[in-house]
Amino acid sequence: MAQPLNVAVLGAECTGKSSLVTALQTHWQAHGATVHVAHEVLRQWCDEQGRTPLAHEQRGIAQAQAKLVEQARGGDFLIADTSPLMTAIYSDVLFQDLSLYPFALQHQRIYHHTLVTGLDLPWQADGIQRDGPVMRERIDARLRDVLQREGLAFSMVYGNGPARLASALAVLEPGTSAHAQKGGTWRWLCDKCSDSRCEHRLFSDLQAAVTR
């Protein structure tokens, strides 16, 4: 049985990951494709427990996230709404626990594409899962650092609504990518600065120029 194209959608809190996953699923299903989605385990866990996980509970969440992906068989596309790597990132930043990285990094290599949602969307409170814009920037920076350090190709996704979907499809549908360089990694718009606010301004300027 043919294996699906595996896509992981990663990113800090309040960056539109779930909305992008839904948009990709809808787009591909509208074209007759079979799409499996591995939904975010952490969100369900927090809803059921009424709190965020403690340090010793992180591993179980990461393993459950990976299991959802491993259970998917057949079809054309598999989209993971986050992956164990995000759990490892949060364990690192929140609890100074590096123990989840080996498992999470091994799992991450099964994906054909890794999309990272940018910080161009405004931060909004959403119950107990949101830690604030400062933490969002810390998680975003650590995620990119780990992906780059480990040589894991990724592509940044920006834009609001249809523009965010178009940014993702430019990477996922061959021959249409305007923002991913060879190997699938992001080419910084400013090689001297990785500040998210500066990056957002430059990307917004580029989008505005394209749509004129």
C-alpha positions as CSV (number, residue, x, y, z in Angstrom):
1,M,0.0,0.0,0.0
2,A,1.4,3.4,-0.9
3,Q,2.5,5.6,1.9
4,P,1.1,9.2,2.1
5,L,3.1,12.4,1.7
6,N,3.9,13.3,5.3
7,V,3.6,17.0,6.3
8,A,4.4,18.3,9.8
9,V,3.0,21.8,10.7
10,L,5.1,23.2,13.6
11,G,5.2,26.6,15.3
12,A,4.9,28.5,18.5
13,E,1.5,29.2,20.2
14,C,-1.0,31.3,18.3
15,T,0.6,31.0,14.9
16,G,-2.3,29.4,13.1
17,K,-1.1,25.8,13.0
18,S,-4.5,24.2,13.3
19,S,-6.2,26.6,10.9
20,L,-3.5,25.9,8.3
21,V,-3.9,22.1,8.8
22,T,-7.6,22.4,8.2
23,A,-7.1,24.6,5.2
24,L,-4.7,22.1,3.6
25,Q,-7.0,19.2,4.4
26,T,-9.9,21.0,2.8
27,H,-7.9,22.0,-0.3
28,W,-6.6,18.5,-1.0
29,Q,-9.9,16.8,-0.3
30,A,-11.6,19.2,-2.7
31,H,-9.2,17.9,-5.4
32,G,-10.2,14.3,-4.6
33,A,-7.3,13.3,-2.4
34,T,-7.5,11.2,0.7
35,V,-6.1,13.1,3.7
36,H,-5.4,11.9,7.2
37,V,-4.8,14.4,10.0
38,A,-2.9,13.6,13.2
39,H,-4.5,16.2,15.6
40,E,-2.7,17.9,18.5
41,V,-2.6,15.6,21.5
42,L,-1.7,18.4,23.9
43,R,-4.8,20.3,23.3
44,Q,-7.0,17.3,24.0
45,W,-4.9,16.5,27.1
46,C,-5.3,20.0,28.5
47,D,-9.0,20.0,27.8
48,E,-9.4,16.7,29.7
49,Q,-7.1,17.5,32.6
50,G,-8.0,21.2,33.0
51,R,-4.3,22.1,33.2
52,T,-1.0,22.1,31.3
53,P,1.3,19.0,31.7
54,L,4.1,18.8,34.3
55,A,7.6,17.9,33.3
56,H,7.2,14.2,33.8
57,E,4.1,14.1,31.7
58,Q,5.7,15.5,28.6
59,R,7.1,12.2,27.3
60,G,3.7,10.5,27.3
61,I,2.2,13.3,25.3
62,A,5.1,13.2,22.8
63,Q,4.7,9.4,22.4
64,A,1.0,9.7,21.9
65,Q,1.5,12.3,19.2
66,A,3.9,10.0,17.4
67,K,1.5,7.1,17.7
68,L,-1.2,9.0,15.8
69,V,1.1,9.4,12.9
70,E,2.3,5.8,12.9
71,Q,-1.3,4.6,12.9
72,A,-2.1,6.4,9.6
73,R,-2.0,4.0,6.7
74,G,-2.6,4.6,3.0
75,G,-4.1,7.7,1.5
76,D,-2.5,10.6,-0.3
77,F,-1.5,13.0,2.5
78,L,-0.8,12.8,6.2
79,I,-0.8,16.2,8.0
80,A,0.5,16.3,11.6
81,D,-0.9,19.2,13.6
82,T,2.4,19.5,15.5
83,S,4.9,16.7,16.3
84,P,6.9,15.4,19.3
85,L,9.5,17.9,18.4
86,M,7.3,20.7,19.7
87,T,6.9,18.8,23.0
88,A,10.7,18.5,23.2
89,I,11.1,22.2,22.6
90,Y,8.6,23.2,25.3
91,S,10.3,20.7,27.7
92,D,13.6,22.3,27.0
93,V,12.4,25.9,27.4
94,L,10.0,25.4,30.3
95,F,11.7,22.6,32.3
96,Q,15.3,22.6,31.1
97,D,14.7,19.0,30.1
98,L,16.6,17.9,27.0
99,S,15.7,14.2,27.3
100,L,13.0,14.2,24.7
101,Y,15.2,15.4,21.8
102,P,16.6,12.1,20.6
103,F,13.1,10.5,20.2
104,A,11.5,13.7,18.8
105,L,14.3,14.3,16.3
106,Q,14.2,10.7,15.1
107,H,10.5,11.0,14.6
108,Q,10.8,14.3,12.8
109,R,12.8,12.7,10.0
110,I,9.8,10.7,8.7
111,Y,8.2,13.9,7.3
112,H,8.7,14.8,3.7
113,H,8.0,18.5,4.5
114,T,8.1,20.5,7.7
115,L,6.3,23.8,7.7
116,V,6.9,26.3,10.4
117,T,4.2,29.0,11.0
118,G,5.6,32.5,11.3
119,L,4.9,35.1,14.0
120,D,3.1,37.5,11.7
121,L,-0.3,36.7,13.2
122,P,-1.3,38.7,16.3
123,W,-1.1,36.9,19.6
124,Q,-4.4,36.1,21.2
125,A,-5.3,34.6,24.6
126,D,-6.8,31.1,24.4
127,G,-7.2,29.6,27.8
128,I,-4.5,27.7,29.7
129,Q,-2.4,26.7,26.6
130,R,-1.2,30.2,25.8
131,D,1.9,31.7,27.7
132,G,2.1,35.1,26.0
133,P,3.9,36.8,23.2
134,V,7.3,36.8,24.9
135,M,7.2,33.0,25.3
136,R,5.9,32.7,21.8
137,E,9.1,34.4,20.5
138,R,11.3,32.2,22.7
139,I,9.7,29.0,21.4
140,D,9.9,30.2,17.8
141,A,13.6,31.0,18.1
142,R,14.4,27.7,19.8
143,L,12.5,25.7,17.2
144,R,14.3,27.3,14.3
145,D,17.6,26.9,16.1
146,V,17.1,23.1,16.7
147,L,15.9,22.5,13.1
148,Q,18.9,24.3,11.6
149,R,21.4,22.7,14.0
150,E,20.1,19.2,13.2
151,G,20.0,19.8,9.5
152,L,16.3,19.3,9.2
153,A,14.9,21.1,6.2
154,F,11.9,23.4,6.9
155,S,10.0,26.1,5.2
156,M,8.4,29.2,6.8
157,V,4.8,30.0,6.2
158,Y,3.3,33.5,6.4
159,G,0.2,35.4,5.5
160,N,-3.4,35.6,6.7
161,G,-6.2,33.2,5.7
162,P,-5.9,32.3,2.0
163,A,-2.4,33.9,1.8
164,R,-1.1,31.5,4.5
165,L,-2.5,28.5,2.6
166,A,-1.0,29.8,-0.6
167,S,2.4,30.2,1.2
168,A,2.2,26.6,2.3
169,L,1.1,25.2,-1.1
170,A,4.0,27.0,-2.8
171,V,6.2,24.7,-0.8
172,L,4.1,21.5,-0.9
173,E,3.1,21.6,-4.6
174,P,6.2,21.2,-6.7
175,G,7.4,24.0,-8.9
176,T,5.4,26.7,-7.2
177,S,7.7,27.6,-4.2
178,A,8.8,31.2,-4.2
179,H,10.2,31.2,-0.6
180,A,11.9,27.8,-0.1
181,Q,15.4,27.4,-1.3
182,K,17.0,24.1,-2.5
183,G,16.5,21.5,0.2
184,G,13.3,23.1,1.5
185,T,14.9,25.5,4.1
186,W,13.9,29.1,4.5
187,R,16.1,31.8,2.9
188,W,16.2,34.7,5.4
189,L,15.0,37.9,3.8
190,C,17.7,39.6,5.8
191,D,20.9,37.6,6.3
192,K,22.1,39.9,9.1
193,C,18.9,39.8,11.3
194,S,16.6,37.0,12.4
195,D,14.5,39.2,14.6
196,S,10.8,38.1,14.1
197,R,9.5,41.7,14.0
198,C,12.0,42.7,11.4
199,E,11.3,39.5,9.4
200,H,7.6,40.1,9.5
201,R,8.0,43.7,8.2
202,L,10.2,42.6,5.3
203,F,7.8,39.7,4.4
204,S,4.8,42.1,4.5
205,D,6.6,44.5,2.2
206,L,7.4,41.7,-0.2
207,Q,3.7,40.5,-0.2
208,A,2.5,44.1,-0.8
209,A,4.8,44.4,-3.7
210,V,3.7,41.2,-5.3
211,T,0.0,42.0,-5.0
212,R,0.3,45.5,-6.5
